[in-house]
């Protein structure tokens, strides 16, 4: 395995250091600013946005140029499908995302079978660039082994019930504990600090680390101040989370804009 991947995120994970990132609903011009802010990874949200494949590609290749690890959240609904059959669209969308420059994949799952649908991509050369000969194929496979992260998003009862089975899957790098929807399905809307919600995150960290895998979790919307976001990030770090997703770029724009505008209005 090569030591030089060009990504701080991978260096942090190998050294068991906490990594920081965020999620955005597009915006290629944001990438340089996020890199300057010191973030290690960026998740492009294709679930709750109008981001298309062209915009995804622009964001990912710019992130690569800045050493920011590019990820994507693929569209998926784990709450209402009601089917035991895995959605085969996951694999199609994932291949297309990889061809757009994505390194890490996030997709919401309802079961271990949903996670298994993409597990093979840990060692799949498709979508990572043109392959014209055997040495080039070997380089592509080595790059995937060094940098690709497959993180099923756990934010449904089904996924939580099968958490350990998901982490047992070969090729799966860990899990993304979606704190907002997880709190909702556990009956504690936006109560990220509820013992049952924190307990689920801690359970994931224990299970993942015991298997040599990682956990990503988000800071959430309930903490509507910079200090609140920092405090919850610290709590996630204490729980053992490896990758902390600072709640979306858009949410932080709201927080800072509200603070500045509120202060100016109060002074007049």
C-alpha positions, 0 to 999 in steps of 0.5 A, spaced: 500 500 500 502 506 498 503 511 503 502 517 499 495 518 497 495 526 496 489 526 501 490 529 509 483 525 510 487 518 509 493 520 512 489 522 518 485 515 518 491 511 518 494 515 524 488 514 528 487 522 528 480 525 527 478 528 521 473 534 519 469 535 513 462 537 511 457 536 506 454 541 501 449 541 495 454 543 490 458 549 489 464 548 485 467 555 488 466 553 495 471 548 494 477 552 495 475 556 501 473 549 504 480 547 503 483 554 506 479 552 512 483 546 513 477 541 512 479 534 510 473 531 506 467 534 502 461 530 501 456 532 495 449 531 497 445 528 491 439 526 495 437 533 497 439 538 492 439 539 484 446 537 483 447 533 477 453 529 474 456 535 471 456 539 477 459 533 481 464 532 477 467 539 477 466 539 484 470 533 485 476 534 481 477 541 484 477 538 491 482 533 488 486 539 486 486 542 493 487 535 497 480 535 499 477 528 499 471 528 495 465 524 497 458 523 494 451 522 498 447 518 493 440 518 492 436 513 496 430 512 501 431 507 506 425 509 510 419 507 505 421 502 500 419 496 504 422 491 500 427 486 502 431 486 495 437 491 495 436 497 490 440 495 484 440 503 482 446 504 487 451 500 483 449 504 477 449 511 480 456 509 484 459 507 478 457 513 474 459 517 481 466 514 481 467 516 473 466 523 475 472 523 480 468 521 487 473 517 491 468 516 497 461 513 497 455 514 502 448 511 500 443 510 505 441 503 507 435 499 510 439 493 511 446 489 510 443 487 503 443 494 501 450 495 503 452 489 500 450 492 493 456 496 493 461 492 497 464 490 490 466 497 488 472 496 493 476 493 488 473 495 482 477 498 476 471 501 473 469 508 473 476 511 475 479 513 468 481 509 462 484 503 462 489 501 456 493 496 459 495 491 464 500 496 468 495 501 468 489 497 471 494 495 476 495 502 478 488 503 478 486 498 483 492 500 487 489 507 487 482 504 489 485 500 495 489 506 498 483 511 497 476 508 496 471 509 502 465 505 502 460 508 508 453 506 508 449 511 511 445 508 518 439 512 519 434 507 519 431 502 524 433 496 519 440 499 518 441 500 525 438 493 527 443 490 522 449 494 524 454 489 525 452 485 519 454 491 515 460 492 518 462 485 517 462 486 509 468 485 506 469 491 502 465 496 506 470 501 510 465 503 515 459 506 517 456 514 517 451 514 523 446 519 520 445 523 527 439 527 524 434 522 522 437 516 527 434 521 532 428 521 529 427 514 528 429 512 535 423 517 537 428 523 539 427 528 534 433 533 534 435 530 541 442 528 538 445 527 546 439 523 548 443 516 551 439 512 546 442 516 540 449 517 543 449 509 545 448 508 537 454 512 535 458 509 541 456 502 539 458 503 532 465 506 534 466 500 538 464 495 532 467 498 527 474 499 531 474 492 533 474 490 525 479 495 523 474 500 520 471 507 521 465 511 523 463 518 520 458 522 524 454 529 523 454 534 528 446 536 526 442 542 526 439 542 533 446 546 535 444 553 532 451 556 534 458 555 532 459 554 540 454 548 539 457 545 533 464 545 536 461 542 543 457 536 539 463 535 535 467 534 541 462 529 544 462 525 537 470 525 538 469 522 545 464 517 543 470 515 538 468 518 531 473 518 526 470 523 521 466 528 523 462 532 518 460 539 520 453 540 519 452 542 512 455 548 508 449 551 507 447 551 515 454 554 517 452 560 512 445 561 515 449 561 522 454 566 520 449 570 516 444 570 522 449 572 527 452 578 523 445 581 521 442 580 528 448 584 531 447 589 526 440 590 527 441 590 534 445 596 534 441 600 530 
